[in-house]
Amino acid sequence: MTQPLQPHRGRLSSLLAVAAALALVLPVGAAAQDGTVTGSVTAATTGEPINGTQITIMDTQLGGLSNVNGRFLITRVPPGTYTIQAVHVGFGTQTEDVTVTAGGSATVEFRMEVSAVDLDEIIVTGTAGAVERRKLGVSAASLNVSDIQETIPLDGFSQALEGRIPGVRSIGSVGGVGASRVLTVRGMDSFSLGQRPVIYIDGIRVDALGREWGSSAGGQTTCCAFSGGSGEDRLSDLNPDEIERVEVLKGPAAATLYGSEASGGVIQVFTKRGRNNSPANFTFEVGAGFNRHRANFPTSLRSNFRGEDGTVALDPNESLIENGLINTYSLTVDGGGENVTYFVSGGFSFEEGSIKPNDQKRANLRVNLNWTAGENLTVGVTSSYVRNRVYALQSGNNWLGIYTNALLTNPNNASVDEPYGGGLDVNVEDAQAIKTYSDADRFQGSVQLNYNPRPWFHHRATLGLDAVNDQKSRNLPFGRHYTYIGTLGERNIGYRNIRNFTLDYTGNLDYTLPFAGNIGGSFAFGTQGYWEIGSLSMATGKDFAGEGVTTVSGAARNFGGESFSEEINLGFFGQNRFDIGDDLFVTAAVRVDGNSAFGKNYGFQVYPKADMAYNLNEDMLPGFISSAKLRGAVGMGGKAPGAFAQFQTYVPSTVLEDLAGVAPSNPGNDLLEPETKVEYEAGLDLGLMDDRIGIDATYWHATTNNALLGIALPPSEGFGSSQQRNTGKILNRGVELSVNSTIIDRSDFSWSTGINYEWNYNEILDLGETAVADSLPIYQGTELTGWTQHTRLGGLWEGFPIVEIIRRGILGWDPTKREHIRSVYSYYQGQAFPDHLASLNTHFSVGRSLRVAVQFRGEWGASMVNSDRGYGVRQLAYDEYLMHLGPNGERTPAADSVLNWHRLAYPVDSRDNIRLQEVSVSYTLPESLTSMAGLQRSTLTLSGYNLHWWDNCNCPDPNQLYQGGRDYASSPFLGLPQPRQFKLTFKTRF
Amino acid sequence: MNGSKTKGWATALVAVLALGACESLLTVQDPQRYTADDLDTALPAVANGVEGAIHSVMDGFVTYQALLADVYQHTGTWGGYDEVDHGRFQYGTSPMDGTHNAWLRANWFAMDAEERFKNVLGESEAASSPMTAQVRLGGAFADLYMGLTFCESVGQPSGPAITDMDALRQAVQEFTNAMQTAQSAGRSDYAMAAQAGRAQANLLLGDLTAAAADASAIGDGYSYEAVFNQSSNNSVVLLTTKNFNEAAGLLHKWWDQIDISDDPGFMRDPWTDEYDMRLPVYFDGEVATDNETPHYSQWKYNGLTDNIPMVHSDLMRLIEAEAAMSAGDYAGATAILNNLRDAVGLAPFETPTDQGMMMDYLLSERFAELFMEGQRAADLYRFGLTRQIFDALDDDEREGSDRPTKFTMTDSEPLYNDNIDDDLTKRCAPKT
């Protein structure tokens, strides 16, 4: 049921009043003879209104979005006959012809049929202008986060990407709230540079650090990592309620126009905007729930043992795991007049971890305004402020870790003072008394100008800033015992300031060739630059006189550290796309980049690209194929070296009796180049059964040339760091497949399913001239039966993946010596990252009220050096050892055998797993009920996240990484697993 | 359209000009590191850096030498300590690689610094500069410790492998050069450290006459120590002592000899059962980090900035005693040892009549005087006692047979140095 558009009712907030005033103060005069186009958009089968449908009056620059009731209104339409187009992802594009009379209103109703094919979807990232998907020769992915939020309330931006786009690996790898997550696109393409894709928000390059930074400034004069290795994830600053959609470019074939940062892919987030001629639409959401770990820590036998004083040892499964409360509140409002639109949102969330103390408080405020300043000019302004405070959990490879100290203790040493058992010398209670905070303030703002002096000539300029101030602190209170630190307490503080300035201009010229009427196209040119400045400063105070003082300066000994980085990139590009008829689209482009990190003798880097899309005519297709697009692309992208890697440097140090000293550090390289990655891909987008089944298949092949390798010099040559040289070559290739289908689509029941699969192959092709010949043994049982020849450089081996596991292992048992036989040589035991990933997303709707969504996700092919297991046994702490002890805790031959195994080698275990990732049940309250309260569409959603997993890893969670989202992190080492999450959410509109 | 064309050309022109201006736009500086040119204005820091680089890894040297010898056992969870304690490491897996790398780098920096001093100060001034003496001393100590610790090393940047004896011979020459420069520069402290170092190098080379001659020039009370500070802590304390990470503790063979009635306790002198103040030990009855082993913590160093003696007068006296013993002068040797014992209140030895007893006295005094100074493993090696000592432990996990007696060369050097073969079978690995 649709509702007529209502005039402004005067119930807006003061902020809205300002926006509305702007709309009045800054009008663009409408010609008196113009008319309007109005109408509604609904789903054909259910009659449900469809929010956010893009309505376009073809061959004009007029258009708008449908609102939550499916209604739209387009004003200032000159009289005439027009084709109106409605585009919404998940539905087939529809067009209707209307005639607009002077001062009149034309009405058009769109009844949208579901479709698994979205060839009319507009993509703007990396395309030098808005382009329909049918014209793209690359596999750009798009995700409508706003729609996903209607089904499952997302905990964060990264969750939106999880299991939804083949080629994008977004997983939670640490348990603390606010902690960093893994985010990579199409495998590992560099030996040493960041793997995380570049993130843009509304055209602005933003800080997306996903690792701890505590130890990167000041070295040992300050402290270790603040929270044990994972750190916070700056992507957790984003409020998912502000996000409209996300576009993902998976590699240089699609992202060439991003030049020296295109290699690892580009993700662009688009925040929500208001709608012209729309009253204020308020959306309020409140959620409550809890995080809770699975009780599968390998310590369930603990309570069978007791210490000398009779204390029964605590099992962390029972005593450490708690419910961590979740509360979220969000209020958004959007709307607009003829000339000004607004979107304003405010949100607050509080979330506790399941192991405490650990919580996150986040407050977001965003104001997005769009002003139609003239017939040819629009101005967009975005601004957001975030305060994100994480009370971080001490975990990971960390003597102060709560989880660490609870798990690695010997239950036979349990005592009243140390109920988990003795051992690591930090009592769990003392570890829990540590206060570790990350408190970030963040501002993002941008101004975007769109100037269209002619219908065929468009200019877009964006200027923006992302400013992050992250203050970290850690306080180890006086009077408690902390191994290295002693009992006098310690205070660590750190400040990380990042400023990212972005400047972007694109000119776009549409044309039709005079000599070939069916050949037109678009020529684009522009420039893009960023300037990133980062500074870290840290201070530590050691030894307090007593309780009560917790400032660094209040401690007896003070230390400080500081570091700085600066990177400037400037690029120019030109691109031409030929539109040959309505079927064939051919694009060629080139970008030229200069970057401050390139060696001073290097110069500029040129990145070319070309792609082609061919949409097969229906006449050429068999009946069951409703649409088909063939596409192919080749492109080059880059990755700039570290900001100061080109310089030969000597590091200052404090030596002898606190004297100034220096030591050789980085040998430098004047010829440093960006890593360049050439990627080609070919794919097929198919629509079957009237587009009810959509298939998107892509084969891609990428070679990273000039990969930076740290070429270690012989220690006798003095420099401690490796010399960065562009000598490596890495192959990545893979297959991505998406199958989306609407299996049943009736007014009372619908069922749709999407399957994503990716295969990713990673191989080191070349390690440069300094690599040496080496061999790896072939063992059969305990026998060494041969060798395979390889080339290696340090821990990298040609022919193997970038992060492989080559180490000594246990081959068998020597009954004479009564000990295990360890291999003399290291041998290949697996790779650290998965090569097969798959997900299943399925949705059911029952009537118009009940919706169910389920996601399963799986990964295969990865292994881990299970250091947790090894340490747990060595510490006489894990069930694997305890289960072999005698009834009174006495050692047995079997227990000794297990201990001997783990003292000789770390086990290598599989990370293969299948995970029930998301389940949500949404119920839309009857209108009869909500209207009584003056509310519109209101839903109640019960959801669960990370609910269960099936694995064979001999660990709590095969996704565990103690350094969270750090790019090359491969060790689980006591990284707290991610908890399960349960949440109830109420969302309403008014 | 003409106007648009003009605008288009203007835009293109601006783009070209912008490209031309990029070079200066794209220039950045690293304010947190020195460049090679900067160092010409920081010569004292260069000299300090060389000497400090030698000192800064003496703690790791002491800990691993103690684990290799019969001083320490592994009581934590770290694989590196475990491997050395049980004698399992081999070329390519030795945890001492980092220490070897540090000394090799310090050697290069010493040579580079000498050249820099010549370039900046001029040859003549550099030849008599205390800074030259300082870096020569640093380079000489690097060679001394590499010869003492590793079965082979590298004498020159990217040079071929040299034996431990060659490294020690090189050390002797470098100490001689350092002495001469220090004397020219009027730095008696550097000169004395160099002479004491040369005594130690000659001792290890077996040239006891030369060693004793140098040792006799070092008066009582002298000590040249690896200096630790708040920025560079003594990791023997940080990683192996009570109240810090208890990843290693005294080997079980010493436990019965430890008296903990005082805080801290002391080992008893094996000959008189008296407290030996040179062997302080802390034990409170608790187990170490491995949740199992009683942690007997050395207490010679118990503060994070405690220095580690490198060469000192007591070491010189022991060298003199060894030289006397070697010459058959047991009375002279015993007298020197008794002076050392008297200084800590221990009853004197009677002059032995046979070499075996004399050797036992010497070794016992070297153990006590040089406790936790990294010398015990070298003593077992040069006297060929490793197997005998470890067999006597009657410990299945620490058998004497096949136990390494020295550390293998760092694998970083052969891996990147074309003059050395990176092959496990080509690299030295002395075992019992």
Interface residues (C-beta under 8 A of the other chain):
Chain A: Q220 T221 W399 L408 T409 N410 N413 G421 G422 G423 L424 D425 F457 H481 T483 Y484 G486 G507 F525 T527 R557 F559 E562 S563 F564 E566 E567 I568 N569 L570 F572 V592 G594 N595 S596 F598 F604 A643 F644 F647 Q648 T649 Y650 V651 P652 S653 T654 V655 L656 E657 D658 L659 A660 G661 V662 A663 P664 S665 N666 I711 A712 L713 P714 P715 S716 E717 G718 F719 G720 T770 V772 D774 G794 R808 V824 Y825 Y871 R874 Q875 L876 A877 R903
Chain B: S4 T11 A15 A18 L19 C22 E23 L25 L26 T27 V28 D30 P31 Q32 R33 Y34 T35 A36 D38 L39 A42 P44 A45 V46 N48 G49 E51 G52 A53 H55 S56 T77 D82 Q90 T93 H100 N101 A102 L104 R105 N107 W108 F109 D112 V154 Q156 P157 S158 G159 V227 N229 Q230 S231 S232 N233 L238 N243 F244 N245 E246 E286 V287 T289 D290 N291 E292 T410 S412 E413 L415 Y416 N417 D422 L424
